[in-house]
Amino acid sequence: MAQHQDDADTVRREFGEAVNMTAGELERWLGTEESQAVGQKDGGSGESTGHESGRRIVALLHTKKADLTDDDLAHMRKVHGYVQRHLAQQPKKEDVGTSKWRYSLMNWGHDPLKE
């Protein structure tokens, strides 16, 4: 059990490092046209994978540490991995502030322009 707890602590720490937007900031962002215009859409919902993830991240940010499930931790791990991979793909020339790259990251709870 101690190993599982160590893993859970690591996942929570890495998730906290990756997600630099508050639940309120993320909720407001997810309501914008820019947020809904980026990302891959599968299925018939018309919602991108990142936008759906963003809604889940908002819920995770409101979840107490003791109430996190293994499924929650798996999603938190996925978020950290996505943010790390996507940060490495920063565009060279375009204006980052209005780039699809930034908007996609923000759907996953990370604003690369936020200090």
C-alpha positions, 0 to 999 in steps of 0.5 A: 500500500505504501508504494501505491501511496507514493505513486499517488503522491507523485501523480498528484504533484505532477498533475499540480505542476502541469495544471496551472489554471484554477478550476474557475479559470478553466471553467471560464476558458472552456466556455469560450469559442476558442476553447471549443474550436481546437482539438481532435473530435471523436465520436458524435458528441462534437466535443474534442478530447481536450475539451472533455478532459478540461471538464474532467480536470475541473472536477478533479480540482474540486475533488478531495485528495482522499476521494480520488479514485484509481481512474482519477489518478490515471487521468491525472497522469494522462494530463501531465503526460499530454502537457509535457509532450505538448509543451515540447512542440511550441511553435517557433513563429506564430503568435503564441498568445492566439495559437491553437497550440496554446488553446489546446494546452489551456483545454488541458488546464495549462496556460503557457503564458501564465507565470 
